[in-house]
Amino acid sequence: KATHVKASHMAEPSHSPPENWTPACVRVMNELMAVREAVPFNTPVDVQRYPTYPDIVDMPIDFGTIRHKLCDKSYEDIEQ
């Protein structure tokens, strides 16, 4: 005989990040940056070489800058 559990009795999954989320994000960035296909995204675009880039991309960001900001604790929360 199958046992049915009502959803109201099941624990809600936690959607909030762990209190110290920064180290986990740094690890993810390190792993992502190690992927060969990610190399073009690891450093900022050279605007001397691609002068129209700022006209095309409003808020440029690269993986290296994100990792640096994570290490410097520049992000106040995980949503940034």
N, C-alpha and C positions, 0 to 999 in steps of 0.2 A: 504494500500500500504506500503510495507516494505521500510525502509530507510536504505541505505547502506552508511557506512562511510569508506572512503579510509584509509588504514593503515598509509599513509603519514601524515594524519591530526590528528592521535591519538598521545597522549603523550607517549614518550618512558618511560618505567619503569626505575626507578633509581636503578642501580646496585652497586652504591657506598655506603659503610656503613655510618651510621651517624657519625658526627664529634667526638662525645664522645661515642664510641662504647663499651668501657671497662665495664661500669656498667651493660649493657645488657648481656654481655658475662659472667660476674660474676654471674648474676641471673640464667642464663642457666646452668652454672656449678653447682650452689647450688641445683637447681632442679634435675639435673642429678644425683648428688652424693647422693641425698635423696632416690633414687630408690633402693629398696632392692637388685636387681640383679646387681647394679653397685658397691656394696661394695668391691668386690675384686679388682676393678680398682681405688679405691679412694686413695690408698697409693702405694708408690714404692714397687716393688717386693723385697723381702728379699733375697739378693744374697748369704747370709750365708746359708740360707735354700735351695736355688736353685742356686748352683754355676755355672751351665752351661747357665743360663739365658742370661748373656751378650754375650755369643757365638751365641745365637739364635736371639736375638733382638738387632739390630744395634743402634737404637736410642730410648731407653726406655723412656716412659713418662706415668704419671698417672694423674688422674683428680685433685687430691690435689695439685700436682706441678703446673699444668696449672692454677688452681684457684689462687694459691699463686703468680705466675708470673703476672697474670692479676691484682691482688690487688697491687703489687709492681710496676706496669706499666713497666714491663720488656719487653713486646712486643711493638715494634715500630708501627706495623700496624696489621690489622685483618688477613692478609694473613699468619702471622707467626703461 
